[in-house]
Amino acid sequence: MTTEVFKSDFLGESYSVSTLKNGLKVFVFEKPQYASAYAVFGTKYGSIDIKFRTDSQQDFTEVPAGIAHFLEHKLFESEEGDAFQKFGENGAYANAYTSFDRTGYLFSCTDRLESNLTHLLSFVSDPYFTEETVAKEQGIIGQEIKMYDDSPDWRVFFNMLTAIYHHNPVRTDIAGTVESIAQITPELLYSCYNTFYHPSNMFLCIAGNVETQKVLEIAEKVITTEGTQTIESFEPDEPDTVREAYCEQSLDVAKPLFNFGYKQKVEGGVGFKTRLATELLLEIMAGHSSNFYTELVQQELINPEFSFEHFTGRSYSVIIFSGESKDPRAVAEKIKAEVARIRAEGIDEEAFTRAKRKSFGQTVMMFNSVEGICSALTECAMRREELFEFEQAYADLTSDDLMEVVYNMDDSKTALSVINPLS
Amino acid sequence: MEKIKITDNCELLFVKNDRFKTTRMTLNFFLPLTEEGYSELAILPFFLTSCNSEYKTPELLNRRLNELYGAVISGTTEKVGDNRRVGFSVSALNDRYSIDGSKPMIDAYKLLCSTVFSPSIGEDGLFCTQDIDREKRLFCENIQAEKNDKRAWARSRCEGEVFKGSPYGQPDLGTLDGAEAITREGVFAAWQRLVERGVLSAVVVGESIPDGFVDHLKSCLGKIERCPEELIRSSAQPADGELYEVTDREDISQGKLVIGVKIGAMSSPKDRAALAVANDLLGGGTYSKFFTVVREQLHLCYYCSSRVERRKGIMYIESGVEAENAYKAKDAILQQLESMKKGEFSDKDINSSKMTLTNSVRTCEDTASVIDRWYSAAELEDYLLTPEEYRRLICEVTREDVAAAAAAFSPRIVYYLLPKEENR
């Protein structure tokens, strides 16, 4: 096992990253003055991993959409019963999530940390799938899918991704469809599990009232799988263009909802500097302190629901503007015009300084929360980054870095997704 | 927790906590809920946090907040029993994290006080027409958007049915009709009522009370002739009567089911702790009856949980159901409620519940906004418990205490939000 310790004198904080012999990365951020601890045991496996092979396999295996999420649900079940039960008995809060590129199992507790951590690592390492339990879960997840069908925010987002991407599996709903999950079998679940739940593809992040040594002892004791494994996920060729520039759906909403996305280039992932530059650019361009935002509110085109984000993972990157508007097409045109204006006029230096201060302050505030720290460590594990690199990154960032992002915002690679009220 | 007198009718609660890199300061106002001025009071936290006499537009105010390292000013409102709370908070970085020697904490509390006590006023002595028009439009859109979240919408509809005819029966932000009728004069009168007649308490969560905050607050309050109104300490409870059903149909694919259950009177903190355990055993953790039986064994829903509004004497059981399972789910839920009333729960489950609740109470010490919220209704508490005192009370809850709390459960209403017939 190797261990590296990272320190920030400015924050007065430190954390360690250990790599076990089997490749499992363990991130521990001690906050002894806190009452609670928060832990995530995760794998670099999400809804986009639907075609893959390992270094010992020649052919790719293709699996139904939604299987990573299905697997997450099923792992909570063992021959002895429901894994939630033990957390409940220990008074811990437990949950799990599946996103596009990762799956995480988590708990938060103030007591019985060792027992909870042992249980977390154990149940995730002990799959149990049968025909009967798979059939039962198909019904439960079918209801979850229906719940999302009623969620306008969810639909407007996925419709936008479907318009932006031709083939990238990020365009498919994380939970899949009722039809795709009907094809899931215990054998397919074991195949996915054995590929992606190998320690060398996993990470454990824990923050709060914990002792690093204790965490490592438990991890080494429970995770006994040996050797390492390399995984190759099939990345379909994705054209540079968008599939369609506009799409719409009608749901029971009071006012039209929209997502307007700019497809971005992804070459081996999107680095921290680019993500930071994008965050600051968007704040300057469309944040609540911008002229642009103020004008659109005055013109009654948007309201405070208006927001933006840089949605990015290993094979996808989209800058998204979202909100409610009586005229989403007009908002999209205004956004394009604002991008063109910044491209021509450059970045206002005062606005750049203010945006930098805001972002820096909010990053420091993140260290108030053990959950926030754990989530940031998860990001580090996924992207192979270092948590405290933000201090230097803010110092080094210039408005030229933001202009790079603007130059990559291409009007011909945009898609507008709208949810209209039912007529 | 330390109490500091600001004026004869205002106290500051200081909750010392050196875990955070920020300090959170909150001013909470309380007024009895009234039909008159309901919407005007509800819009105030939105309006007042949008601009003030120094930063006259949202754009300028937000620029200032960005300069203060992303300090956040928030305004919130909610019903607390038959009273309304209107709260204003600011969270700012502790000064030592400023990289240019500025003092974001001091500037932040000045901004908080300006937000509340020094709004932007036009030449005619009222709020400016353009500011009110802007916030009124946004407020109306906010109310219209409430329907997008079907789960919250269903609960709000059920609450409205149970407390129909009283101000509490209105949603927190009021109705669209009420919002559309808002006038400049009405909002100004609501602000005057808030600062002159609202019961005020301040909360600070952080390493220390920022230098000068107490004096600054005293100075702001010294300029106002304050005469706080009497709050409603004994809120109206759900009426007794037969269980009845209400059904709405909408263009949705998954149905929602909300059951309103009258709970017993709670005369002591001990009763409150017992009720918390009873509620958790019924619809809280994974050992709860709703999770284990209704969801896992019978597969009748995607979620089923319960929550208590203790000041209004009601528990809401909320569930997401397939339309064809809605009536079966209702029967199963009511059956579990009966089983709970008969004391059919294990000691093991009680222990799990107590562990979960104490875990949750201890965890709240790790989040400034949660600590702040814990003390936000201090003015309305007969017994102001610290989280630690509450945790101890939960530990002491017995099987008999839980049974006594559960015995008083009495379902009053079943509310269904179901897909339209043609969508099924």
Interface residues (C-beta under 8 A of the other chain):
Chain A: F10 L11 K31 Q33 Y34 A35 S36 D82 F84 Q85 F87 G88 E89 N90 G91 A92 Y93 A94 S108 C109 T110 D111 K136 G139 I140 Q143 E144 K146 M147 D149 D150 P152 D153 G208 L251 D252 V253 A254 K255 L257 E283 G287 H288 S289 S290 N291 Y293 T294 V297 Q298 E300 N303 P304 E305 E324 R354 A355 R357 K358 S359 F360 G361 Q362 V364 M365 F367 N368 S369 V370 L422
Chain B: D18 R19 F20 K21 T22 T57 P58 E59 L60 N62 R63 L65 N66 E67 L68 Y69 G70 A71 S91 L93 Y97 I99 P104 R134 R137 L138 E141 N142 Q144 A145 K147 N148 K150 E250 D251 I252 S253 Q254 G285 T286 Y287 E296 H299 C301 Y302 G320 E322 K348 N351 S352 K354 M355 T356 L357 T358 N359 S360 R362 T363 E365 D366 T367 A368
